[in-house]
Amino acid sequence: MIKVIETNLSLDDNENIVDHQSRVIEVESWEDYIEEIKENISVFRKSISGCLSGYTISKKSEISNIIYDEFHLSCDTYNSAGAKSKKLAYKNL
């Protein structure tokens, strides 16, 4: 298991940040986590620090602009109502 720091930025129509939340989760591997995002697989995860439990990707979201490397991931998400968010993830060593 590895730890991942996830941050979700809620954006308005002008791409201004209107809210943000971060949490630390545990996943089997960085590669599995990336596949979940790429395949738009909604997985419920508990935060290991704090109380921000929830789905990695909201159900029925659209995902675009996925960029990742060995330690970072970013993508844009659009929920079923069309609201845009930016997801940032960092593989914590």
C-alpha positions as CSV (number, residue, x, y, z in Angstrom):
1,M,0.0,0.0,0.0
2,I,1.1,3.5,-0.7
3,K,-0.2,6.9,0.4
4,V,-1.6,9.4,-2.1
5,I,-2.3,13.1,-1.4
6,E,-5.4,14.1,-3.4
7,T,-6.6,17.7,-3.9
8,N,-9.8,18.6,-5.6
9,L,-10.2,22.2,-6.8
10,S,-13.8,23.3,-7.6
11,L,-13.8,25.9,-10.4
12,D,-16.3,28.5,-11.6
13,D,-17.1,29.3,-15.2
14,N,-14.0,31.6,-15.4
15,E,-11.7,28.8,-14.0
16,N,-11.4,30.6,-10.7
17,I,-11.0,28.3,-7.6
18,V,-14.1,28.5,-5.5
19,D,-13.4,25.7,-3.1
20,H,-10.7,23.1,-2.5
21,Q,-10.2,20.0,-0.4
22,S,-7.3,17.7,0.2
23,R,-7.0,14.3,1.8
24,V,-4.5,11.4,2.2
25,I,-5.6,8.0,1.0
26,E,-4.0,4.6,0.7
27,V,-4.0,2.7,-2.6
28,E,-2.6,-0.7,-3.7
29,S,-0.1,1.0,-6.1
30,W,0.4,4.2,-8.0
31,E,-0.2,2.3,-11.3
32,D,-3.5,1.0,-10.1
33,Y,-4.5,4.5,-9.0
34,I,-3.7,6.0,-12.4
35,E,-5.7,3.2,-14.1
36,E,-8.7,4.0,-11.9
37,I,-8.6,7.7,-13.0
38,K,-7.9,6.9,-16.7
39,E,-10.8,4.3,-16.8
40,N,-13.1,6.6,-14.8
41,I,-13.6,4.0,-12.1
42,S,-15.3,5.4,-9.0
43,V,-13.8,4.0,-5.9
44,F,-14.9,4.9,-2.3
45,R,-11.9,5.6,-0.1
46,K,-11.5,6.7,3.5
47,S,-9.1,9.4,4.3
48,I,-6.4,8.2,6.6
49,S,-6.0,11.7,8.1
50,G,-9.2,13.7,8.8
51,C,-12.7,13.0,7.8
52,L,-12.8,13.5,4.0
53,S,-14.0,10.1,2.8
54,G,-15.6,9.8,-0.6
55,Y,-15.2,8.7,-4.2
56,T,-11.9,9.1,-6.1
57,I,-13.9,10.2,-9.1
58,S,-17.6,11.2,-8.8
59,K,-19.9,8.7,-10.5
60,K,-20.9,9.7,-14.1
61,S,-18.1,12.2,-14.3
62,E,-16.3,13.0,-17.5
63,I,-12.5,13.2,-17.3
64,S,-10.1,15.0,-19.6
65,N,-6.5,16.4,-19.8
66,I,-5.0,13.6,-17.8
67,I,-1.3,14.2,-17.2
68,Y,0.8,11.9,-14.9
69,D,4.4,10.8,-14.2
70,E,5.9,8.7,-11.4
71,F,4.8,11.0,-8.6
72,H,2.1,13.4,-10.0
73,L,-1.3,13.3,-11.6
74,S,-3.6,16.0,-12.7
75,C,-6.9,16.0,-14.7
76,D,-10.0,17.9,-15.3
77,T,-13.4,16.4,-14.2
78,Y,-16.9,17.4,-15.1
79,N,-19.7,16.1,-12.9
80,S,-23.1,15.1,-14.2
81,A,-24.3,18.7,-13.8
82,G,-21.3,20.0,-15.8
83,A,-19.5,21.6,-12.9
84,K,-15.7,21.6,-13.5
85,S,-13.1,20.5,-11.0
86,K,-9.3,19.9,-11.2
87,K,-7.9,16.8,-9.5
88,L,-4.3,16.8,-8.3
89,A,-2.6,13.8,-6.8
90,Y,0.8,13.2,-5.4
91,K,2.4,9.9,-4.6
92,N,3.7,10.3,-1.0
93,L,6.9,8.6,-0.3
